[in-house]
Amino acid sequence: MRKRVLITGAAGFLGSHLCDRFIDEGFHVIGMDNLITGSLSNIEHLFCLEQFEFFNHDVTTFVHVPGELDYILHFASPASPIDYLKIPIQTLKVGSLGTHNLLGLAKVKKARFLIASTSEIYGDPLVHPQDEEYYGNVNTIGPRGVYDEAKRFQESITMAYHRFHGMETRIVRIFNTYGPRMRLNDGRVIPAFMGQALRGEDLTVFGDGMQTRSFCYVDDQVEGIYRLLMSDYSLPVNIGNPDEITIKDFAQEIIKLTGTDQKIVYKDLPKDDPLQRKPDISKAKEILDWEVTVRREEGMKKTFNYFKNLSKEQLYKSEHKDFSKHIRK
């Protein structure tokens, strides 16, 4: 009998890659997504497999999955500033009500539960690099607070279920991740820069460009998540690439990669935008024997080739295809 895993946010960027990984590992995968920000085109290659099924469902309402479940991975959430600033209430609900519903399901099914937390729980950090013991510097009432606090609540309620009910839980703190299947114009740094480069537009840098980010290729991120799920460690673990770069330098890398001659234009830095991002991955190395294997140069070439192919079909919308026979509600 195949082990069964429920992955929420399955039609999103990272969720879809996790579906692929668990299929490859021999699991029966149940994907769940309400498609607010996800796209069925990310998982359409799985619909022909008998070991994959998909539920079009909003996890902020009661969640029922028939049969046994061995694992639940909660990745349902808007992840880009454009999305969570546009749908702030839904962002808070999926982090609170959605997490509560899925923890309840995990308790009933006796399933191991993993939540996708984020480096955003550190806010605009006063500690650098950021390790798991740092509590963060978050503006609870700022515009980004809807995402940051949703993730912080997720961690709190997950640990409460772990301590009070004795449930097996895992918490991964995801730092900036990139790769194929990101939405071209979702507001995050890499697709924003690549979208502008492909359209022949100047690259927009916010602030003076000296703020830093650390970019982890999706294959490395998925490997870290998988290892954490299969470990016996219940406290948060950072998974990200400690190779830090300024946004200004990164924009120059994109211009060189894409072979374009665009300029960099500067705009005001959004409120509460973090000035530094660099994970301390000591725990991941020690507990999971995990570290980055894909260098940024290699990962960016793969990602650019994906976006370049998409650009030829900019008017094509996968949602126009009929996926109805593959969807359960």
N, C-alpha and C positions, 0 to 999 in steps of 0.2 A: 504494500500500500504506500502510495506517495504521501509524504507529509504535506500539510496544507497550510498556506500562508495567505493572509489578507494584507494587501498593500493599498492604503488610501492615498489619494493624489496620484493614482496609477497612470493617468494620462498626461501628467506633467513631465517636465524635463528629467528630474532625478528619479521620480517614481517609475517612469517607463524603463529607465535603465535598470532599476532594481527588479522590475518584472522580468527582464531579459536574464539577469543573473540567476534568479531563483528558478526560472525555467531550465537554464543550463545546469543547475545543481540538482535537477530531478524532482522539484517540488510541483505540486498542483497549486497554481497561482490564481487567487481571486482578486481582481483589480476593482477598485471602487473610486469613483470620481463624479462630481456634479457638473464638471466641464465649464465652470466659471472662467478659469484661466487655462485649464488643460485642453489638449487637442487629441481626438481619437486617432489622428494620423500617426501619433507617436507609438501607438500600440496596435495598429491595424495588421501588422505582420504577425501578431500573435493570435488573431481571431480564428485562424485555421487549425489551431492546436487544441486537442481535446483536454490538455492539462491546463488550459487557461479559460477563465470566464470573467465577464465584466458586468458590474452593477452600476447603473447610473443612479447615484444616490448622494444625498447631502447628509454628511455624518453629524450635522448639528441637530438632526432629528433622530428618532430611535433607529438603531442599527441592528438588523437581524441578518445573520448568515447561517443557512442550514448546514448541518453536519459538523464534524469536528474541525477544530482549528489548533494548529500547533504554535503558530507565530502570528502576531499582528504588528505591522509597521505603519505608524501614523505619519504620513507625509503630506496630508491634505492641508494646504494653506497657500494663499497668495505669497509670493516670495520676492517680488520686485516692488520698488517704491511706487511705480506707476499704478500697479494693481492695488496694493494695500492702502494707498492714499485715496484711490477711487472707490474702494469698497471697505471702508474701515470697520463697519459694524460686522460684516461677514468675517473679516479677518479676526476680530476679537472672539466671535462666536465659534469659529472652527478651532481656535486654540483652547477655548474653555469648555463650551458645551460638547464640541466634537471629541475632545480628549476625554471628558467625563464619560460620554457614551461608549467610547471604544475601550476604556479601562473596565467599564462594567461588562462589556462583551468578553474581554480577556479573562475577567474573573470567572464568569460563567463557564467559559470554554476551557479554563485552566491553560491558557495560552501565554507564552512569553511575549512581552509587550515592549516595543522600542519606539521612542518618539524622536522626531527630527527637531532638535533644538538648533540654535544658530549662534554665531559669533555676535549677533546683535544684542544678545543678553548682556554683553559687556558694555553696550552703549558707546559713548565717546571715551575710550579707556584712559585712565590715569596710570595704568600699569602696562609696561611693554617689555617683551611680548606678553600676550594674555595667557595665563595658565588657569586651570579649572578652579583654583582656590580663590580667584579674584571675583568679587561680588558684582562689579560693574558700576557704571556711572550713567544712569538712564534717566531721561526726562519723561516722567510718567504722563504728563499732560501735553507733551509736544506732538507734532503731527506723526512722527515715527513711533510714538509710544504705543499705538494700536498694535503694531507688529512686535515690538520689543517686549511689551508686557504680556501679550498673548503667549509668547514663547517662555517667558519667565514663569507664568502661571502653569503652563504645561509641565515644566520641570517640578514645580511644587506639588501639584496634584499627583503626578506620577510617583514621586517619592513618598507621598502620603499613602497611596495604595500599596506601595512596596513595604512600608513599615507597619501599617495597620492591618493589612490583609495578608501580608507575607507573599505577595505576588512577585514573580520574576519580571523585573523591568530593566530596561537599558535606556540611556540617554546619550545621544550623539550631538555634539555641538559642531555644526557644519560651518566652515569658513568658505569664502567665495569659491564656488565651483563652476566649471564651464565645460562645454563640449557640444557635440551634435544634439539637436532637438531643442536647444534654447530658442525662444521666440526672437525673431530678428530685431524687433523694436520694443522689447519689454522694459527698457529703462535701465537695465543693469549695464555695467561698464563695457563688457566685451561685446554683447550684441549691439549696443548703442554705437560703439566705435566702428564695428564692422559694417553695420547698416549704413552709416554715414559714408564710409569709404566706398562701399559698393555703389552708392548713389552719386558719388562724386562730390559730396558735401564736405565742408570743413568739419573737423572733429571738435566737439564741444567738451571743454574741460571746465569743471566747476571749481571755484576758488582759484588759488594760485597754482594748483596742480601738484603741490608738494605733499598732499595727503597720500598715504600709502595703502596698498592692498596686497594680498597674498593669494594667488590664484591656483586652485587645485583642479587637475583634470578629472573628468567624471569617472574614469575607470579606477583611478586611485581612491576616489571618494567611496565608490561602491564597495571596493575591497575592504576599506576600513570599516564601513557600516556592517558588512557581512561578518567580519571577524569580531566586532563588538557584540553583535547579536548572539553569536555562538560562544562568547566568553561567559565567565561567571562573575563579571564586574558590573555592579549596579549604579555606580556614581557616574557623573558626566565625564565624557572623554572628548577632547578636541580632535577633530579630523580635518586637516587642512595642510596647505603647503607653506612652510616657513620662509620660502624665498620671497622676500618683500621687495616691492618696486613702487616708485612714485607714479601717480596717475599721469603726470607730464611725460615721464620717460616711457611709460607704457603706450601712450598715444603715439610717440615716435616709433615704437616697435610696430604698432599696427600699420602706420604709414609705410614703413619699410617692407613689412610682410605683404601688404596688398599691392605694392608697386605703384601707389598713387602719389600725387604731389600736393595733397591738400595741406592747408594751414591748420594750426590749432587756434581756436577762438575760446575766449574765457568768459564765463558767466558767474554770477554770484553763487556762493556755496549755499546749498539748501540748509535749513535750520536743523541742527543736531546731527549733521552728517559727520560720521566719525573721521578723525584725522589720522588715525593709525589702525592698522589691522595686521597682526602677525601672530599666528598660533604658537604656543609652546606645546610641542607634541611629545614631550618626554613620556607622558603616561601611555600614549598610543604605542610608542616604541617599546616600552617596558612590558605593558600588559598584553598588547595585541601583536607584538613583533611586526608592527606596521610602520612604513614610511613611504614617502613619495618615490615613485619610479619613473613617471613621465615628466620630462623636462618641459618647461613652458614653451620653448621653441617648437618642440615636437607636437605638443597638444594644440598649440595655436594654429599650426599648419592644418591639422585634421579639422579643426573647428572652422577655419576659413574656407576650406574646400567644401564643407557642408553648406555654409552660408552662400558661397558662390554658386553652387548648384541650385539653391533655393531661389536665388535672385532671378534666374531665368524663368521662373514660374510665379512671379509675385502676385499675379491675379488669381492663381489657383488656390482654392480654399478647400481643404480636406473635409471640412464639416458639411460641404454640399453633397458628399457621397452618402449613400444609404447604408448606415451601419446598424440599422434597427434590429436586424435578425440576430445580431451578436450581443445585444444589450439586455440585461435583466434589470428589473426595477423593483 
